[in-house]
Amino acid sequence: MDLSGDTAAGRLAIIAGGGLLPSYVAEAARAAGENPVIVALKDESDRRWEGYDHAVVGIGDFAALDGLFNRYGVSRVVMSGSVRRRPEWREVRPTLRILMKVPAAIRTLLSGGDDTVLQMVIRLIEGNGRRVVGAHEIAPDLLASIGPLGAVAPGEEDRRDIARAAEAAETLGRLDIGQGAVSIGGRVVALEGLEGTDEMLERVAGLRAAGRISPRRRGALVKLCKPQQDIRADLPAIGVSTILNAKRAGLGGIAVEAGRSLVLDRAAVIKAADEAGLFVCGIDRGLPTWGLE
């Protein structure tokens, strides 16, 4: 990936929320010859950033963010990692440019759906002459490929559960609620909400333990990009923790959208899935049977 032209024009900033994704993006940027600036979101970013130019910025503090970008000559911005909460209105510090759009921008930030909010944040960043790029543009090796990623492939019943959960996840995404769904025995048993994927899988494990779900049926987790989503932010992602929680929930495996989902630490994910006897596969909503046959 040749970033030389962009590098000459200005530095890359990585807005870092929680989880592993910001670290992978930062490492990939350095491997490509970048010198990224890390903007760690206060109370969200959960790692230390020694060795990088970095600063901690409160979520909603657009004035501090803009000042940081100006200080380091940032021309491109990557938004990566999870954000667990919305800012209170008292925490929102707009720039003069954003003040021109108040109250619409702040109302969206505080009460809009996740995708609506991300699109608004992208517009505000790019309104100051910078360009927002996707994490997958910096770290393309993280993108899921189509078909089984490990040694285990989904069986016939698994494929039915994948298709059922994918339908549910697509509908959920259109409503701008979440990206994941679980189907067991052809029945949708869980939809992802604000709690996130791991907590949804804990609910499924609890239902299984309480006898609400048959122990003889395996089931599948499916994560899809929202149909209307700007793929430069919040792509669906899975990691080793997803595999371990799927195993605890008694599932047969996981399917994610090929080319529009991220697999963090692919080698470790495949190893964990193979050891657990779970399938992990990439699917494509544009292909018959989601590309599973």
C-alpha positions, 0 to 999 in steps of 0.5 A, a space after each residue: 500500500 503506497 501512502 507516500 503521497 498522503 504522508 507528504 501532505 500531512 500526518 495520520 491521526 488515529 482516534 482510539 477508543 477501546 479494544 484491540 483495533 486501535 493498536 492493530 491500526 497503529 502498528 500497520 500504519 508504522 509498518 507502512 512508513 507512517 508516524 501516526 498521532 494517537 488521540 486516546 478518547 478519555 475513559 474509553 481507550 484502554 492501553 498506554 501509548 508510549 512510543 507514539 505522539 499521543 494525547 487524551 481528549 474527552 469525547 465530544 471535545 471537538 475544540 481540543 481535537 481540532 487544536 491537536 490536529 492543527 498542532 501535528 499537521 494532521 491531514 487524515 484521520 482514522 476512527 477506531 475502537 469501541 465507544 461505550 457511552 455518549 457524552 453529556 451535553 455539558 461535555 460537548 466543546 464545539 469549534 466555531 465551525 460546529 457552533 454554526 450547526 448547533 443545535 442539530 449537530 449536538 442533538 444528533 451526537 446525544 440522541 442519534 443512532 450509532 451510524 447517524 452519529 458516526 456520519 455526523 462526526 465524519 462530516 464535522 472532521 472533514 468540514 475542517 479540510 481533513 480526510 477520514 479514512 477507514 481502518 481497513 485502508 490502513 490495515 487491509 489484512 484485517 478484512 475477513 475473506 469469503 469462506 471458512 477461515 480455519 479448519 472447520 466448515 459450517 454444516 448444513 444446519 449451521 448454514 441454515 442458522 447463518 442464513 437466518 441470523 444474517 437476515 435478522 442482522 441485516 434488519 437490525 442494521 437497517 434500524 441502526 441498532 446493532 450488527 449481530 444476531 444469533 440463530 439456534 435451530 433456525 430460531 433467532 434467539 438474540 439481537 445485539 444492542 448497546 451492550 455489544 457482542 460479548 455481552 449478547 453471547 453471555 445472554 445466550 449462554 445464560 439462556 442455554 444454562 436456564 434450559 431456554 435453548 436446546 442443548 442439542 442445537 448448536 447455532 451461529 453468530 452472524 455479524 454484518 455491516 449495516 446496509 447504510 453504514 459508512 464503512 470508514 467507521 465501526 466495521 463489525 469486528 471479531 477477536 479471540 474473546 468472540 470465539 471464547 464467548 461463542 464457545 461458552 454459549 454453545 454455538 457452532 461458529 461465527 460468520 462475518 461479512 467478507 470485505 466489510 468486517 475485521 478479524 483481529 489477530 487472525 492467526 490467534 482467532 483461527 487457532 482458538 476456533 480450531 481448538 474449540 471445534 468452531 467454524 469462522 467464515 466470511 459471507 457475502 450478502 450479494 451471493 446466493 446462499 451468502 456464498 456458503 455453497 
